[in-house]
Amino acid sequence: VVNTDTGANRDYGRYPYGDYKSNNDRIIFPVSNEDDRIPNKERVLAILDDTEVKAYRFTDFSPQGSIIEDNYNSTDMVIVGNSDLNFLVAFQKESGRSYTFLDDQFPYVIQDDKGDKIDVFGNKSSGGSLTIPDQLIGFWFSFPAFFDNVEIFNP
C-alpha cells in the first residue's frame, strides 16, 4: 500500500519535474540519433519487432475515440485510441473482420462485425482473444535512440 505520509517535505499531488513533459528541448540525458520529424516529448505508441518500428501519434486519434487499420510488417493491424482518455493499443486484425469503436464501455474498446466486444487486452466477450503485437508507449525521442528507421504512420 502506498502512503503519501512519508515524512518528506514534498507535495505528492504536484508533478515534481516542472516543464519536463512539455519542453521538447529539455532532456536530462544525452540522446543519440535525434529525429525531429515529431516533437521530442510527443507520446507515441510504437509497434515493434527486432528490426522494425512503426509509431502512431496520439493526435491521430479523436477525443471521442477512433480506429486506424494499418499494415505493419505484412500483418494487418487495428490500432484503437482515444486522445481524451489517453490510451492507444494495437491488435492484429482477424481476417475478414471489421471493427467499430465502443464509447463508454471501458474496458471494452471495440466491437467486431459479429458482435464480439474486445477489451484493451484483446479479450473477446465470447471467449478467445486478438493477438497483441509487441508495443510500447513513450516519448518520441526514445524510439529513434534505440531503433534505426522508425516509420511514422501517416494518415
DAPE-V932816 format. One line per field, one symbol per residue. ss: DSSP state (h for helix, s for strand, l for the rest). phi: phi as a letter, one per 40 degrees, with the letter a starting at -180 (. if undefined). burial: I if it has 16 or more other C-alpha atoms within 10 Angstrom, else O. A space follows every 50 residues. Layout:
ss->???
phi->???
burial->???
//
This chain:
ss->llllllllllllllllllllllllllllllllllllllllllssssssll llssssshhhlllllsssssssllssssssssllllssssssllllllss sllllllsssssllllssslllssllllslllllssssshhhhhhhllll sslll
phi->.cbcccgccacccbccbfcdcbcccbbcacbcfcbccbddcccbcbcabc bbbbbbcdccbccchabbbabbfgbcbbbbaacccgbaabbcccdgcbbb cbcgbdccbbbcccgccbcccgcccchgaccbccaabacddccccbbcfc cbcbc
burial->OOOOOOOOOOOOOOOOOOOOOOOOOOOOOOOOOOIOOOOIIIIIIIIIOO OOIIIIIIOIIOOOIIIIIIOIOOOOIIIIIIIOOOIIIIIIIOOOOOII IIOOOOOIIIIOOOOIIIIIIIIIOOOOOIOIIOIIIOIIIIIIOOOOOI OOOOO
//
